[in-house]
Amino acid sequence: MALRFATDVSTASTDYGTVLLDQRSGQYWELNPTATLIIEALLAGQDEAAATDAVVAEFDIDRERAQNDVTQLVAELRASGLAA
């Protein structure tokens, strides 16, 4: 499923990954390069399987671990109210 950030969430790219700012709470989230690749794929309309494929190709990790990373990141972003 594609991902979209809440309207009160701002993003900024950094040399290390991506920073998210929840303007409602003032909290910052720093995403590492793996998480950045995942959200870029999902924000572009790809599904979680495609995001998993991108992680496997980019970081040479096994598919099960990549899929767990994708699932966990999406769940945390949604649980925090940052994404829908």
Residue pairs with C-beta under 8 A, 6 or more apart in sequence:
1 42
1 47
1 48
2 42
2 43
2 44
2 45
2 46
2 47
3 39
3 42
3 43
3 74
3 77
3 83
3 84
4 43
4 83
4 84
5 11
5 20
5 43
5 82
5 83
5 84
6 22
6 81
6 82
6 83
6 84
8 22
8 23
8 24
9 20
9 21
9 22
9 23
9 82
9 83
10 20
10 21
10 23
11 18
11 19
11 20
11 21
12 18
12 19
12 21
13 36
14 30
16 30
16 32
16 33
17 30
17 31
17 32
17 33
17 35
17 36
18 30
18 31
18 35
18 36
18 39
19 28
19 29
19 30
19 31
20 28
20 29
20 30
20 31
20 82
21 27
21 28
21 29
22 28
22 29
22 80
22 81
22 82
24 81
29 80
29 82
31 39
34 55
34 59
34 69
35 69
35 73
37 51
37 54
37 55
37 58
38 51
38 54
38 55
38 69
38 70
38 73
38 74
39 73
39 77
41 50
41 51
41 54
42 48
42 51
42 74
46 54
48 67
48 70
48 71
48 74
51 70
52 63
52 66
52 67
52 70
55 61
55 66
55 69
55 70
56 62
56 63
56 66
59 66
74 83
77 83
78 84
